[in-house]
Every structure is written in C-alpha cells, then in structure tokens.
Amino acid sequence: MADSLLFNPRTYDPAQFDPETRRLLRATVDWFEDRGKRRLIEDYRTRAWLADFLAFAAKEGLFATFLTPASAAGDKDQRWDTARIAALNEIFGFYGLDYWYAWQVTILGLGPVWQSDNTAARTRAAELLSQGEVFAFGLSEKTHGADIYSTDMLLTPDGNGGFSATGSKYYIGNGNAAGLVSVFGRRTDIEGPDGYVFFAADSRHSAYHLVKNVVDSSKYVSEFRLENYPVGPDDVLHTGRAAFDAALNTVNVGKFNLCTASIGICEHAMYEAITHAHNRILYGRPVTAFPHVRRELADAYVRLVGMKLFSDRAVDYFRSASPDDRRYLLFNPMTKMKVTTEGEKVIDLMWDVIAAKGFEKDTYFAQAAVEIRGLPKLEGTVHVNLALILKFMRNHLLNPAEFAPVPTRLDAADDTFLFEQGPARGLGSVRFHDWRPAYDAYAAVPNVARFREQADALCEFVTTAAPDEKQSRDLDLLLAVGQLFALVVHGQLILEQARLTDLDEDVLDELFSVLVRDFSAYAIELHGKDSATEAQQNWALGAVRRPVVDEARSGRVWERVEALSGAYEMAP
C-alpha cells in the first residue's frame, strides 16, 4: 500500500481540487512520466532549454489557468489559488528544479503586474499567459544584489510623459525568453524613495540586450542590459514607495513556493534511496538491517513528513490573510528558511546511507543533492529570513491575541489579498493566536510533551535572559536564538495540521523526538557563542533534553519507511 503522506505518481489523485485543477495536475504528472527518467536526466545533464516543457504548458493552458487572478481571468477556472500552486510546486520539484524555476520566476515577474492598477499592463500580461509565455522579475543587480535602495537601473524622463531606461540586471530567471520582464529602477530627476519605478519590458525589444546565462544549467539565470529602452505610460506598473512595496510583497508571494519544491525533490530522492539501500546486501545483510541506517532513514522520513505538514498548514494562513490578519508574514519566511533547510538535512541523511550511489549519473538523487542546496539561498538567505523571523518572536511567544480558527483552505477561491498587501512595514506589531493549545492537544504524546518543556523554557529565556541592547547588534548570537524560536513555530503548525489530518501518533512522536534533539543542539550552540552571558549559558544547558525512547514506536515507524522500497520508480 502506498504511503498516503508522500506524493507518488503511481497513485496520485488530487481529489481535493476541482475537476480542471485535477486534470491539469494529473496531465503534468503524466507528461513527465511519459517522458521517462532517461530523457529527464539527459536534459538536466546537457543543460537543455525547457522548450518542450513550455510547449506542453502552453498547450494545456497550465500557467494561464494557475497564475491569472480572477480579476484578469478569461475563463472560470483561472484564479490565483495558493493551494493548487503549492501542489504544482511539489510536482515540479519531484521531476526537476529546472522546470520549477521557469514557473517560479514567472510568478515573481507577475507579482508587480497583478499588484498594479495599470489596466493595459494587466491585460497584456493575461494575454501573454494565454499564449504560453513566461515572465521574469528584474530586481537584482550584479553590484548591489537585491539591495533595491541602490539600484543603478536609471530612468530619464523623455519629455513626453515617458522615460528612457538604461542599466543592467543580474540573476534574472527567464531573461532569455520572457514576454514581459518586471523591472525595478529609479528616476534620474527625483531623489529618494519617491523616485522608484517598476516598469514592464519585453525581452524581444531591440533595446533589450541579453548578455549571458550566469549559471551552468538549464535554468536561464540571465544578465541583461537595457540601452535607452523606451518606457511609455502603459509600461509603468508602480512609482515611488508603492514600487518598493511591490518588490517586497512580490517576494512574499514568491518565496512561499520554495518549501513545496523542496518537498518534491526530497520525495523523489527518498524513493530512490530507500529502494537502493533496502535491496543492497552488505556483509550478508540488507543495508537497512544496520541500526544507524534505520535511524538515518527514519529521521529523514519524519523530517520530510514534518516539512509537508508545516507547509500544508501554512497555505491556510496564507490564503486567509487580510489587513487584520498578517500572521502569514511569519509563516512565510518559515517555509522559505526552515522547510528548505530541513530538505537539506533529509537529503544529507539519505546520502550518508547510499554514499557513492548518490553520485551516479543515471539517478535522480545526483541532481537532487545539488538542487536542494539552492532553495535555502533563493529569495533571501537563511540568515536574512531568520533575522526577519526574530521580529515576531516576542509577540508570538508572549503576547497572543484572539483569532477565529483558520480552516483548511482547499476551496476554489481567488487569493486576492496577496496582491493587496499594502505597505511592507509594521512587522513588530503583527499579533498571533496562542501557540500553546496546539501543543496541549498532544500533551499525551511523550516527545511532544518533552518538546513543550523546551518551548516553555524559551519563553522564560525571552522574559529573563533576552539579548540586551549590545547583544541585539550581534547577529551571530541572535541567529542562534532565531533557530530556537523557529523550532517552536515549526512544531506548532505541524501539530495543527496533524490534528486536522488525524496523523498517526507514532509518526508524530518520532518526529518530535527529532525536534527535541534539534532544540538541544541549538541550545548548546547558543551556549558556545562568544557574547553569551553567564545567565544565557546556564539557560542553554538547562534547556537540553533527551527524547523519550520507545523501541516499539520506532519499529512501527520503520515499517512505514521500509515499505517505501519499490513503491515508486520512474519509467526509463
């Protein structure tokens, strides 16, 4: 019997969605399966551009259906629905991050357009999507990275209400083929934030010069340069501070996609790794007979389950967000930072087991081991997102507010708020519901109870030993604290989703035994920081816990892991 917690193309039936969504998701899986593993790997190894895939997506209207909000839709099935977008992210990750990347940067390129009041640009974008075009997000620059305060894309007024744009952009996905590139720049005649401009450019225009692909990959991560590119009124998406907010709010929408792509990568790699290990005989026994191998593979499995539970629950908060409920602003960088770094751990655990097999050119695992590294580093580094998460710590842990329960959001609704987020500030004032009831509901699960002790200890730390003013400038120390806080949030949404889905408590207990170990490890890391005070050092050692060991429970979880051997293998 297939494991219902993992995506398996053999048994995949997204019955939770409407008929057209189900058809498109299943058609996407079938396209990859029909293509076969040999072709999939060969395209990856030869850095082939994704023309065949994009032709399939255009024929099916895939991007147009999933990425056109209802306000710009041409038919009833078009909407911006984060739940089904997440499902497609997982499928793309499962088959190859290059496919996901072309889709991801299309989402980023559309962000400033769908947030704009420019009717002409919105109509043009909807038409381009219906034609199967991809999009690009022209924010980063070679010298400044994503430091948008310092952009060197300059717009000079042309005297006729438009501009002439000159400058370069770097790390711009789909820059070789985008029908529309959303480009961030600044006016030469206005200083400061009021001079920012977001405008639409066409990669086929004669004033648009493609320089190169800056990576050795099928992903076309371009450098391009505009030379006196004409920007008319119909091309201007945002001006002034609204352009700045559009940049950050677009990243808010786009970074959410990294978690489910990471999940897809890990799932495919897990089928390969466990099937290989379980059928490999070493010293007269299957590799999976060794206790350390069982522990590593079981840890990988429950970490992956935790990634899925957290991400699925975060979808609900994302879709239910409003001006009065901005909890998604914490859960979003959590999916980007925590889930993707968990993905790295999952791959590393399996790689330690399969060893040299993970390098072989005819495996999916070989590319998974490379591509999983990229996701924590996209849309802001782990450090940037940890620093962002810290802004919410005191309110989340110590100052809860009343909110109506957020239901599971699989309804066929348009997520309009994502393009109406407003000013990108005021994070310190965001309030959250009480995190404790999620833990209370599973107080009888031994390792949930053990981890709850650590979560309560973190509240004590914030109250009695929080970093002082001088330490608040020591980012190295603060990031260690951020990792501890992130674990509490991670556990909370896992438990909320476990309750909603009636998760097997053996799996939950085994997962929290891992989280207890993680919390202890980060506490010890905090203890060793140069600037940690004596009180902080004492707290850190006092927060260390040993997980509750239960051999029978671990054995039952192992049976689930063992059953993944042979459960899926991609056709040649």
C-alpha positions as CSV (number, residue, x, y, z in Angstrom):
1,M,0.0,0.0,0.0
2,A,1.4,3.4,-0.9
3,D,2.3,5.8,1.8
4,S,-0.5,8.4,1.8
5,L,1.8,11.0,3.3
6,L,4.1,11.2,0.3
7,F,3.5,12.1,-3.3
8,N,3.5,9.0,-5.5
9,P,2.8,9.4,-9.3
10,R,1.5,5.8,-9.4
11,T,-1.3,6.6,-7.1
12,Y,-1.7,10.4,-7.3
13,D,-5.3,11.6,-7.4
14,P,-5.7,15.2,-6.2
15,A,-9.4,14.7,-5.4
16,Q,-9.4,17.7,-3.1
17,F,-9.4,20.0,-6.1
18,D,-12.0,21.0,-8.8
19,P,-12.1,18.9,-12.0
20,E,-10.0,21.2,-14.2
21,T,-7.3,21.6,-11.5
22,R,-7.2,17.8,-11.1
23,R,-7.0,17.3,-14.8
24,L,-4.0,19.8,-15.1
25,L,-2.1,18.4,-12.2
26,R,-2.5,14.8,-13.4
27,A,-1.7,15.8,-17.0
28,T,1.5,17.4,-15.7
29,V,2.5,14.2,-13.9
30,D,1.7,12.1,-17.0
31,W,3.8,14.4,-19.3
32,F,6.8,13.8,-17.1
33,E,6.2,10.1,-16.7
34,D,5.7,9.6,-20.4
35,R,9.0,11.5,-21.0
36,G,10.8,9.0,-18.8
37,K,13.7,9.1,-16.5
38,R,16.5,8.7,-19.1
39,R,15.3,11.8,-21.0
40,L,14.7,13.7,-17.8
41,I,18.2,13.2,-16.6
42,E,19.8,13.7,-20.1
43,D,18.0,17.1,-20.4
44,Y,19.4,18.1,-17.0
45,R,22.9,17.0,-17.8
46,T,23.0,18.7,-21.2
47,R,21.5,22.0,-19.9
48,A,18.8,21.8,-22.5
49,W,16.4,24.8,-22.6
50,L,12.9,23.8,-21.5
51,A,11.2,24.3,-24.8
52,D,9.3,21.0,-24.9
53,F,8.0,21.5,-21.3
54,L,6.9,25.1,-22.0
55,A,5.2,23.9,-25.2
56,F,3.2,21.4,-23.1
57,A,2.3,24.0,-20.5
58,A,1.2,26.4,-23.3
59,K,-0.9,23.7,-25.0
60,E,-2.7,22.8,-21.7
61,G,-3.0,26.4,-20.6
62,L,-1.3,25.4,-17.4
63,F,0.4,28.7,-16.4
64,A,-2.6,30.8,-17.6
65,T,-5.0,28.8,-15.5
66,F,-2.9,28.7,-12.3
67,L,-1.4,32.2,-12.5
68,T,-4.2,34.5,-13.8
69,P,-6.1,36.1,-10.9
70,A,-9.9,36.1,-11.3
71,S,-9.8,39.9,-11.8
72,A,-7.9,39.4,-15.1
73,A,-9.3,35.9,-15.9
74,G,-10.6,34.9,-19.3
75,D,-12.5,31.8,-18.1
76,K,-14.0,30.4,-14.9
77,D,-11.0,28.1,-14.0
78,Q,-8.4,30.9,-13.9
79,R,-7.6,32.1,-10.4
80,W,-4.6,32.6,-8.1
81,D,-5.1,29.7,-5.7
82,T,-2.2,29.1,-3.3
83,A,-3.3,25.6,-2.5
84,R,-3.1,24.3,-6.1
85,I,0.0,26.4,-6.8
86,A,1.7,24.5,-3.9
87,A,0.6,21.2,-5.3
88,L,2.2,22.1,-8.7
89,N,5.4,23.3,-7.0
90,E,5.7,19.8,-5.4
91,I,5.3,18.1,-8.8
92,F,7.8,20.3,-10.5
93,G,10.3,19.7,-7.6
94,F,9.7,16.0,-7.9
95,Y,10.8,15.9,-11.5
96,G,13.4,18.6,-11.6
97,L,14.1,22.0,-10.2
98,D,14.7,23.5,-13.7
99,Y,11.0,23.1,-14.5
100,W,10.0,24.6,-11.2
101,Y,12.4,27.6,-11.7
102,A,10.9,28.7,-15.0
103,W,7.5,28.6,-13.3
104,Q,8.8,30.3,-10.1
105,V,10.3,33.3,-11.8
106,T,7.2,33.6,-13.9
107,I,5.3,34.0,-10.6
108,L,7.8,36.7,-9.5
109,G,7.5,38.5,-12.8
110,L,3.7,38.6,-12.5
111,G,3.8,39.9,-8.9
112,P,4.3,43.6,-9.7
113,V,1.8,43.4,-12.6
114,W,-1.1,41.9,-10.6
115,Q,-0.4,44.5,-7.8
116,S,-0.6,47.3,-10.4
117,D,-3.6,49.5,-11.3
118,N,-2.3,49.7,-14.9
119,T,-5.1,48.1,-16.9
120,A,-3.1,48.0,-20.1
121,A,-0.3,46.1,-18.5
122,R,-2.6,43.7,-16.7
123,T,-4.4,43.0,-20.0
124,R,-1.1,42.4,-21.8
125,A,0.1,40.0,-19.1
126,A,-3.1,38.0,-19.2
127,E,-2.9,37.7,-23.0
128,L,0.8,36.7,-22.8
129,L,-0.1,34.0,-20.3
130,S,-2.8,32.7,-22.5
131,Q,-0.2,32.4,-25.3
132,G,2.0,30.3,-23.1
133,E,4.7,33.0,-22.5
134,V,6.9,33.1,-19.4
135,F,7.8,36.1,-17.3
136,A,10.8,37.5,-15.4
137,F,11.5,39.6,-12.3
138,G,14.2,42.3,-12.9
139,L,15.2,43.2,-9.4
140,S,18.7,42.0,-8.6
141,E,21.9,43.6,-9.9
142,K,25.4,42.4,-10.2
143,T,26.9,45.1,-7.9
144,H,24.1,45.5,-5.4
145,G,22.4,42.1,-5.4
146,A,18.8,42.6,-4.1
147,D,19.7,45.9,-2.4
148,I,16.9,47.8,-4.1
149,Y,17.8,51.0,-2.3
150,S,20.9,51.2,-4.5
151,T,19.6,50.3,-8.0
152,D,21.5,51.5,-11.0
153,M,18.7,51.0,-13.4
154,L,18.1,54.6,-14.4
155,L,15.0,56.1,-16.0
156,T,15.5,59.5,-17.6
157,P,12.3,61.5,-18.4
158,D,11.8,61.8,-22.2
159,G,9.7,65.0,-22.0
160,N,6.6,63.2,-23.3
161,G,5.4,61.6,-20.1
162,G,7.6,58.5,-20.5
163,F,11.2,57.5,-19.8
164,S,14.3,56.1,-21.4
165,A,15.7,53.3,-19.2
166,T,19.4,52.3,-19.1
167,G,21.1,49.8,-16.8
168,S,21.8,46.2,-16.1
169,K,20.1,43.4,-14.1
170,Y,21.7,40.2,-12.9
171,Y,20.4,36.8,-11.7
172,I,17.2,37.2,-13.7
173,G,15.5,33.9,-14.5
174,N,13.7,33.5,-17.9
175,G,15.5,36.7,-19.0
176,N,16.2,35.0,-22.3
177,A,12.6,34.3,-23.2
178,A,10.2,36.4,-21.1
179,G,7.3,38.0,-22.9
180,L,7.3,40.5,-20.0
181,V,10.0,41.5,-17.6
182,S,9.0,43.5,-14.5
183,V,12.0,45.8,-14.0
184,F,12.8,47.9,-10.9
185,G,14.6,51.2,-11.3
186,R,14.8,54.8,-10.3
187,R,14.2,58.1,-11.9
188,T,17.2,60.4,-12.5
189,D,15.2,63.6,-11.7
190,I,13.8,62.6,-8.2
191,E,15.9,61.6,-5.2
192,G,15.0,59.0,-2.6
193,P,12.1,56.5,-2.5
194,D,9.7,58.8,-4.4
195,G,11.9,58.2,-7.5
196,Y,11.4,54.4,-7.6
197,V,9.7,52.9,-10.7
198,F,8.6,49.4,-11.6
199,F,8.0,49.0,-15.3
200,A,7.3,46.3,-17.9
201,A,9.9,45.5,-20.6
202,D,9.9,43.0,-23.4
203,S,12.9,40.7,-23.9
204,R,12.4,40.8,-27.6
205,H,12.8,44.6,-27.9
206,S,15.8,45.9,-29.8
207,A,16.9,48.0,-26.8
208,Y,16.9,44.8,-24.5
209,H,20.3,43.1,-24.7
210,L,20.7,39.6,-23.3
211,V,24.3,39.3,-22.0
212,K,24.6,35.7,-20.8
213,N,23.3,32.9,-18.6
214,V,25.3,33.3,-15.4
215,V,24.8,29.7,-14.3
216,D,25.8,26.4,-15.9
217,S,22.3,25.0,-16.0
218,S,19.0,24.6,-18.0
219,K,17.8,27.4,-15.7
220,Y,18.4,30.5,-17.7
221,V,19.5,32.9,-15.0
222,S,20.3,35.9,-17.1
223,E,22.3,39.1,-17.1
224,F,20.6,41.6,-19.4
225,R,21.1,45.3,-20.2
226,L,18.7,48.0,-21.3
227,E,20.1,50.7,-23.5
228,N,17.8,53.7,-23.9
229,Y,14.8,51.4,-23.6
230,P,11.6,53.4,-24.2
231,V,9.2,53.2,-21.2
232,G,5.7,54.6,-22.0
233,P,2.8,55.2,-19.6
234,D,1.3,51.8,-20.4
235,D,4.6,50.2,-19.3
236,V,4.7,51.9,-15.8
237,L,3.5,49.5,-13.1
238,H,4.3,51.4,-9.9
239,T,6.0,54.6,-8.9
240,G,7.5,55.9,-5.6
241,R,7.1,54.0,-2.4
242,A,4.5,51.7,-4.0
243,A,7.2,50.4,-6.3
244,F,9.3,49.5,-3.2
245,D,6.4,47.8,-1.5
246,A,5.6,45.9,-4.7
247,A,9.1,44.5,-4.8
248,L,8.9,43.2,-1.2
249,N,5.3,42.0,-1.5
250,T,6.2,40.1,-4.7
251,V,9.0,38.3,-2.8
252,N,6.5,37.5,-0.1
253,V,4.3,35.7,-2.7
254,G,7.2,34.0,-4.5
255,K,9.3,32.8,-1.5
256,F,6.4,30.6,-0.4
257,N,7.0,28.3,-3.4
258,L,10.4,27.2,-2.2
259,C,9.1,24.9,0.5
260,T,6.9,22.7,-1.7
261,A,9.6,22.5,-4.4
262,S,12.0,21.2,-1.7
263,I,9.4,18.6,-0.6
264,G,9.1,17.3,-4.1
265,I,12.8,16.9,-4.5
266,C,13.1,15.0,-1.2
267,E,10.2,12.7,-2.1
268,H,11.7,11.5,-5.4
269,A,15.1,11.1,-3.8
270,M,13.6,9.2,-0.9
271,Y,12.1,6.5,-3.1
272,E,15.4,6.0,-4.9
273,A,17.5,6.0,-1.7
274,I,15.3,3.6,0.3
275,T,14.8,1.2,-2.6
276,H,18.6,1.1,-3.2
277,A,19.5,0.7,0.4
278,H,16.9,-2.0,1.1
279,N,18.0,-4.1,-1.8
280,R,21.7,-3.8,-1.3
281,I,23.4,-6.6,0.5
282,L,26.4,-5.8,2.6
283,Y,28.2,-8.3,4.8
284,G,25.4,-10.7,4.2
285,R,22.6,-8.4,5.3
286,P,20.5,-5.7,3.6
287,V,22.0,-2.3,4.3
288,T,18.7,-1.4,6.1
289,A,19.4,-4.0,8.7
290,F,22.0,-1.8,10.3
291,P,20.7,0.3,13.3
292,H,22.4,3.5,12.2
293,V,21.0,3.2,8.7
294,R,17.5,2.7,10.1
295,R,17.9,5.7,12.3
296,E,19.1,7.9,9.5
297,L,16.4,6.9,7.1
298,A,13.6,7.1,9.7
299,D,14.9,10.6,10.7
300,A,14.8,11.6,7.0
301,Y,11.3,10.3,6.6
302,V,9.8,12.0,9.7
303,R,11.6,15.3,8.8
304,L,10.0,15.1,5.4
305,V,6.6,14.5,6.9
306,G,7.1,17.5,9.1
307,M,8.0,19.6,6.1
308,K,4.8,18.6,4.4
309,L,2.6,19.2,7.5
310,F,4.1,22.6,8.1
311,S,3.8,23.7,4.5
312,D,0.2,22.5,4.1
313,R,-0.9,24.3,7.2
314,A,1.0,27.5,6.2
315,V,-1.1,27.5,3.0
316,D,-4.2,28.0,5.1
317,Y,-2.8,31.1,6.8
318,F,-1.5,32.5,3.5
319,R,-5.0,32.1,1.9
320,S,-6.8,33.5,4.9
321,A,-4.6,36.6,5.3
322,S,-6.1,40.1,5.4
323,P,-5.1,43.6,6.6
324,D,-6.2,42.5,10.1
325,D,-4.5,39.1,9.9
326,R,-0.9,39.2,8.8
327,R,0.3,36.0,10.5
328,Y,1.4,34.8,7.1
329,L,4.4,37.2,7.4
330,L,5.9,34.9,10.0
331,F,4.9,31.6,8.5
332,N,6.1,32.6,5.0
333,P,9.8,33.1,5.9
334,M,9.5,30.0,8.0
335,T,8.5,27.9,4.9
336,K,11.4,29.5,3.0
337,M,14.0,29.1,5.7
338,K,13.0,26.2,7.9
339,V,11.4,23.9,5.4
340,T,14.2,24.2,2.8
341,T,16.9,23.7,5.3
342,E,15.1,20.6,6.6
343,G,15.2,19.5,3.0
344,E,19.0,19.7,3.0
345,K,19.0,17.6,6.2
346,V,16.7,15.0,4.6
347,I,19.0,14.6,1.5
348,D,22.1,14.5,3.7
349,L,20.7,11.8,5.9
350,M,19.9,9.6,2.9
351,W,23.2,10.4,1.1
352,D,25.1,9.2,4.2
353,V,23.3,5.8,3.6
354,I,23.6,5.4,-0.1
355,A,27.0,7.0,-0.3
356,A,28.6,6.7,-3.8
357,K,25.3,5.8,-5.4
358,G,24.3,9.4,-4.9
359,F,26.8,10.5,-7.4
360,E,25.8,8.1,-10.2
361,K,24.7,9.9,-13.4
362,D,21.6,7.7,-14.0
363,T,20.0,8.6,-10.7
364,Y,17.6,11.4,-9.8
365,F,19.4,11.6,-6.5
366,A,22.6,13.1,-8.1
367,Q,20.7,16.2,-9.2
368,A,18.6,16.3,-6.0
369,A,21.8,16.5,-4.0
370,V,22.8,19.6,-6.0
371,E,19.5,21.3,-6.4
372,I,18.3,21.0,-2.8
373,R,21.2,23.4,-1.9
374,G,19.8,26.2,-3.9
375,L,16.4,26.6,-2.3
376,P,17.6,27.9,1.1
377,K,19.7,30.5,-0.8
378,L,16.9,31.9,-3.1
379,E,14.6,34.8,-2.2
380,G,16.8,35.9,0.7
381,T,19.4,33.8,2.5
382,V,18.7,31.7,5.6
383,H,20.3,34.4,7.7
384,V,18.1,37.2,6.2
385,N,14.9,35.1,6.8
386,L,16.0,34.2,10.3
387,A,16.5,37.8,11.1
388,L,13.0,38.5,9.8
389,I,11.5,35.7,11.9
390,L,13.1,37.2,15.0
391,K,11.0,40.4,14.6
392,F,7.9,38.3,15.5
393,M,9.3,36.3,18.5
394,R,8.1,38.3,21.5
395,N,4.6,38.8,20.3
396,H,4.3,35.2,19.1
397,L,5.6,33.6,22.3
398,L,4.3,36.1,25.0
399,N,1.5,38.3,23.7
400,P,-1.2,36.2,21.9
401,A,-4.4,37.7,20.5
402,E,-7.8,36.2,19.8
403,F,-8.4,35.0,16.2
404,A,-11.2,32.8,14.8
405,P,-9.9,29.4,13.9
406,V,-8.4,29.1,10.4
407,P,-9.9,26.2,8.5
408,T,-8.2,24.0,5.9
409,R,-8.2,26.1,2.7
410,L,-8.6,23.8,-0.3
411,D,-11.6,25.8,-1.7
412,A,-11.5,27.1,-5.3
413,A,-11.1,30.7,-4.2
414,D,-9.0,33.6,-5.6
415,D,-6.4,34.8,-3.1
416,T,-6.9,38.4,-3.8
417,F,-5.1,39.8,-0.7
418,L,-1.7,38.6,-1.9
419,F,-1.8,41.4,-4.5
420,E,-3.3,44.0,-2.0
421,Q,-0.8,43.5,0.9
422,G,-0.1,47.3,1.2
423,P,2.9,48.9,2.9
424,A,5.7,46.4,3.7
425,R,6.3,47.6,7.3
426,G,5.0,47.2,10.8
427,L,6.2,43.7,11.4
428,G,6.8,44.2,15.1
429,S,3.1,44.9,15.6
430,V,1.8,41.7,14.0
431,R,-0.2,39.5,16.5
432,F,-0.7,35.8,16.7
433,H,-3.0,33.3,18.2
434,D,-1.8,31.4,21.3
435,W,0.6,28.7,20.2
436,R,0.1,26.6,23.4
437,P,-3.3,24.9,22.5
438,A,-1.7,23.1,19.6
439,Y,0.8,21.5,22.0
440,D,-1.8,20.9,24.7
441,A,-3.9,18.8,22.2
442,Y,-1.0,16.3,22.0
443,A,0.2,16.5,25.6
444,A,-0.1,12.7,25.9
445,V,2.4,12.2,23.1
446,P,5.7,11.8,25.0
447,N,8.0,13.7,22.8
448,V,5.5,16.5,22.1
449,A,5.4,16.9,25.9
450,R,9.2,16.8,26.1
451,F,9.5,19.5,23.4
452,R,6.8,21.6,25.1
453,E,9.2,21.8,28.1
454,Q,11.8,23.3,25.8
455,A,9.3,25.7,24.2
456,D,8.2,26.9,27.7
457,A,11.9,27.4,28.5
458,L,12.3,29.6,25.5
459,C,9.5,31.9,26.8
460,E,11.5,32.0,30.1
461,F,14.6,33.0,28.2
462,V,12.8,35.8,26.4
463,T,11.5,37.1,29.7
464,T,14.6,36.8,31.9
465,A,17.7,36.4,29.7
466,A,16.9,38.1,26.4
467,P,19.8,39.7,24.5
468,D,20.5,43.2,25.8
469,E,21.0,46.3,23.7
470,K,24.6,45.5,22.8
471,Q,23.8,41.8,22.0
472,S,20.9,42.9,19.8
473,R,23.6,44.1,17.4
474,D,25.4,40.7,17.5
475,L,23.6,38.9,14.6
476,D,25.6,35.7,15.2
477,L,24.1,35.4,18.7
478,L,20.6,36.4,17.5
479,L,20.5,33.8,14.7
480,A,21.1,31.1,17.3
481,V,18.1,32.4,19.2
482,G,16.1,32.6,15.9
483,Q,16.7,28.9,15.3
484,L,15.2,28.0,18.7
485,F,12.2,30.2,18.1
486,A,11.8,28.7,14.6
487,L,11.6,25.2,16.0
488,V,8.6,26.2,18.3
489,V,6.7,27.7,15.3
490,H,7.6,24.7,13.2
491,G,6.2,22.4,15.8
492,Q,3.1,24.5,16.3
493,L,1.9,24.3,12.7
494,I,2.9,20.6,12.4
495,L,0.6,19.9,15.4
496,E,-2.2,22.0,14.0
497,Q,-2.0,20.0,10.7
498,A,-1.6,16.7,12.5
499,R,-4.9,17.4,14.3
500,L,-6.7,18.4,11.0
501,T,-5.5,15.3,9.2
502,D,-5.5,12.8,12.1
503,L,-1.9,12.0,11.7
504,D,-0.6,8.6,13.0
505,E,0.7,9.5,16.5
506,D,3.7,7.1,16.2
507,V,4.9,9.3,13.3
508,L,4.3,12.4,15.3
509,D,6.1,11.1,18.3
510,E,9.1,10.0,16.3
511,L,9.1,13.4,14.5
512,F,9.2,15.3,17.8
513,S,12.0,13.1,19.1
514,V,14.0,14.7,16.3
515,L,12.8,18.2,17.1
516,V,13.8,17.7,20.8
517,R,17.3,16.8,19.6
518,D,17.4,19.8,17.3
519,F,16.4,22.2,20.1
520,S,19.1,20.8,22.4
521,A,21.7,21.2,19.6
522,Y,20.8,24.8,19.0
523,A,20.8,25.5,22.8
524,I,24.3,24.2,23.0
525,E,25.3,26.3,20.0
526,L,23.9,29.4,21.9
527,H,25.9,28.3,25.0
528,G,29.1,28.5,22.9
529,K,28.5,31.9,21.4
530,D,31.3,34.4,22.2
531,S,28.9,37.1,23.6
532,A,26.5,34.7,25.5
533,T,26.2,35.9,29.1
534,E,26.5,33.6,32.1
535,A,22.7,33.6,32.5
536,Q,22.2,32.7,28.9
537,Q,24.8,29.9,29.1
538,N,23.1,28.5,32.2
539,W,19.7,28.7,30.5
540,A,21.0,27.0,27.4
541,L,22.3,23.9,29.3
542,G,19.1,23.8,31.3
543,A,17.1,23.6,28.1
544,V,18.8,20.5,26.8
545,R,16.5,17.4,26.9
546,R,16.8,13.8,25.9
547,P,14.0,12.5,23.7
548,V,11.7,9.8,25.1
549,V,12.9,6.5,23.6
550,D,10.3,3.9,22.6
551,E,11.7,1.0,20.6
552,A,8.2,-0.4,19.7
553,R,7.2,3.0,18.3
554,S,10.4,3.4,16.4
555,G,9.9,-0.1,15.0
556,R,6.4,0.7,13.7
557,V,7.7,3.9,12.0
558,W,10.5,1.9,10.5
559,E,7.9,-0.4,8.9
560,R,6.5,2.6,7.1
561,V,9.9,3.6,5.9
562,E,10.8,0.1,4.7
563,A,7.5,-0.1,2.8
564,L,8.8,2.7,0.5
565,S,11.3,0.3,-1.1
566,G,10.0,-0.3,-4.6
567,A,6.9,1.9,-4.0
568,Y,7.8,4.1,-7.0
569,E,10.4,4.1,-9.7
570,M,10.2,6.3,-12.7
571,A,9.9,4.6,-16.0
572,P,13.1,4.5,-18.1
